[in-house]
Amino acid sequence: DGIALPAESYVATPDGLTIPQVPNRPFTLEIETLVDPTANTQLSGLYRSSGTYCTQCEAEGFRRITYFPDRPDVMAVYTTRIEAEKTETPVLLSNGNLIESGDLAGGRHFAVWHDPHPKPSYLFALVGGNLAHIEDRFVTMSGRNVVLRIYVEPGKENRCDYAMDSLKRSMRWDEMAFGREYDLDIFMIVAVSDFNMGAMENKGLNVFNDKYVLASHDTATDADFAAIEAVIAHEYFHNWTGNRITCRDWFQLCLKEGLTVFRDQEFSSDMRSRPVKRISDVRGLRAAQFIEDSGPLAHPVRPETYKEINNFYTSTVYEKGAEVVRMVQTLIGREKFRAGMDLYFARHDGEAATVEQFIQCFADASGRDMTQFMRWYSQAGTPEVAVAGRYDAARNTYTLEAKQSMPPTPGQPVKAPMVIPLALGLVGKDGHDLPLVSQSDRIAHGVLVLNEVAVTVEFTGIAERPVLSINRGFSAPIKLNSDIDAGDLTFLAAHDSDAFNRWQALQTISMRLLIDNVAALRAEKPPRTDKKLIAALAATLDDAKLEPAFMALALVPPGEGDVAREIGRD
């Protein structure tokens, strides 16, 4: 309250500040700290990048700037005044809206920024330097005018156009898909060369590694543009899923990251090709997260312990976390999922929430008991599902058996059954799906819910032998084993209405050939060829309805890592 404390009234160390006796009433605490951003090579806290002052506070960087209880559930309103030499740092930025700026004596100047929305300290940002920018405008769905700026090193402004376009499309998409409107007068992105993450969603002032901002049509690839679009969207979507509603603690990291990855995947699917995006995401999941799940570092989507918070940022938390959110949507349907998201925003805006509170919103919106589903957040490992089908021509029935198992992981030798939504179809000889008629309560809107070790369901009114198409769209992050033969796989590759499973059929045929030939070469036997694979590839290339990007993916065989992973399973 404006009274200096004597030295004996507090203890300050590099790791903490302790004031044993404080007033038993609200009070103002003013702390003055001295930091050296140029000497800070950890890129955490306040540091200097190519002459630009920059911050990175997630997860525990704010404590490197000043003493603060920087848990994510400690939320506050920030007003930030920045003073600096005007010639050295003509641009002074922080979170929120600019409320005052001007010149000071001695060639210095200042800027005051105010963020009216309570936030945890990990979202605090400060930038100062000699930066150029491009500017645009966005009118929100309620008619508010928002200034958009992207700051870069001088001379790089002409490489920001695609990032700005991606930002505007992200803002409009979030309004249409989730009803989320931007809530400040200005949105800024700063691109720096030295940044230890891809980007950071600081409220109103995103800081990016310039790899995900700068692009020129002369040199950038399609993959570069797709990555810029996805990362721009991801960090913007955090404005609601991470900023307005944040995590109660770092054990809830998947609440903001898994959910926001799901949202950026949906955005990219709508902007580009949904089948191609889904295939790309699943390939990445299998290459990284499945490996993580099967090794000594396997951990749940919500880990129970950590030794170093920065080790928490894993494929399991991010990508598998997104798959868990996607399964919620598959279980309850898109309409009820949107209702659950609306309830989540209404119920927890301005709060530090938990995974339980998030999932409860979908339980309340759909009337579905989600208790068992919570195992996806507590059990590590990738479930393995075996399916087998049997057609009875005399009774016109098709019987499907599904069994689940999960191998032990470190600290979890015994696993309980998961809730596994398996989107499926029974494909007739003309390539169209047959009606799914079943008395089982495990079947709803084309999804089989496998929630026990083994289940059996019967479909009636099946007048011809069908071909099973299961786990359509990769509806659950599982390893699937089925008794489907090469002929049926070739049929699915040419006729399945689900594009993902058309691709998966080709991958399965190719994988079986590769594994057989690895074994043949090891046994010094001649490798075999597969005419069915050639026929399936030819049918794909002959299908004029398919996108060229999908055809390109279909022609790519499984990689060395895919083969090694499958051989390891055997």
C-alpha positions, 0 to 999 in steps of 0.5 A: 500500500505504498509503504516500503517493507524493511529488509527483515520483513521479507525474504527474496531468493532467486526462486521465491519471495516470502512475506511472512506477515501481510494485512488481513485485508485486500492490499496492494503489493508493488515489487521491483525486479531487475532482469537481463533479457539479453543474457536470458538464453533459455527463451523463457520469461523476458528475453531478446531475439535479434534485438527484439524484446519478447516474452514466453511465459507458458508454462512457468516463464512469468516467474522469471520476470517477477515474483508471482504465484504463476499457477494457471488458476491464479487469474488477474486483470493486467494493465501493462505500462512499457517504457523504452528508448524510442530509437531502439524499440519504436514498437511497444506491445502487450496484451489487450487494448492500447489505452495510452501512449506518448513520448517521454524525456530523454528520447524515451516513450511509453505505451499502456495496454489494458486487458479487461479479461482475467487471465493466468500469468502464462498468457502475459506477453510483452514485445518491444523492438524495431518491427514492421507490420501489415494491417487489416480489419475484421468485422465480427458477427455482432458488427464490432470492428477489429484491427488485425496486425502482423508484426515482423522484422522490417523487409519481411512484410510482403511474406505475411499475406497468407497468414493474414488471410488465414487469420481472417478465415479462422475468425469467421469460421469460429463464429460459424462453427462454434459461435465464438466472437473475438472480444478485443479491439485489436488482434496482433501476431508477432513473428520472431526468429528465436522461439522455442515453440511453434507459437504461443496464444498470449491473449490478443498478442500471439507470438510465433516462430516466423516459420509459421507466418512467413511464406512466399509463393515463389519458395513455399510448398503446399505443406508450408501454406497448410502449416501456416493456416493450421497454426494461425488457426490453432493459436487464434482458437485458443482465445476461447479454448485456453484463454477465456476458459483456461486450465485449473492446473497443468494436469488439465493441459489436454483440456486446452490443447487437445480441444484446440487441436481438434478445433484446428483439425476441423477448421483445416478440414473445412478449408481444404479436404476433410478426407485428406486432412483426416488421413494426414492426422491419423498418419501423424498419430500412428507415427508419433503417439502410437509409438509413445503409447507402446514405449516406456514413456507411455502416459495417460492423456491427463498424466498424474505426475510430472517431474518437469512441466515442459516434458508435459507437451507430448503427442499424447496430450495434444493429438490423442487429446484431440482424438478423445474430443472427436470420440465425444462428438462421434458418441453423441452426434454433431448437434448435441456436441455443439450444444455441449460446447455452447454449455461449456462456454456459457458455464465456465467462461472466465474460469479455470476448468477441469476435464471433468467439468468439460465432459460433464457439459456433454453429459448434460447436453446429451443425457449420456452417462460419460463416467466410463468414457473418462478412462480415456483420460486416465488409462495409458496405451492404445486399445487393440480391437479385433472384429469378425463378421459372419453372414447367414444367408438363410436368416438374412442376418450379419453377426459382428463380434468385437473384442477389445484389449490393451497391453500393460503400460508403465504403472498400469499393468491391468486395464479396464474396458474403454468406451470405443465408438466404432463407426461402421457400414455394411457395403453391398455388392453395388457399393452402397451401404445397406440399412443397419437394422439391429435390436442392440442398444449398442448401435446408434447413428451408424456407430457401434459402442464397444464398452465391454471386453467383448460384444456381439451384435446382429443386423437383420434384413441383410439380403446379400453378403455385405463387406464390413467397413469399420472404424470409419473416419478413424472414429477411435484411436485404436489398432484394428485387427479384422478377418477381412480378406484381400478380395474384400479389401480390394472391393472397399478400396474401390467402393467404400463411401468412407474415404478414410477406409478406402485409403485404409484398405489400400494401406492394409493390402500394401502392409500385408504384402510388405510384411510377407515380403520382409519375411520372404527376404529374411528366409531367402525366398522370392518376394511375391507380387499382388495383383489385387493391390494393383487392381485396387490402385488402378480403380482409385486412379480411374475414379474421376470423383476422387480429389487429386490430393486423395489419389496422391495419398492413396498411391503412397505405400506404408513407410518404414516406420509403419512396417516396423510398427506392424512387425513389432506387433507380431 
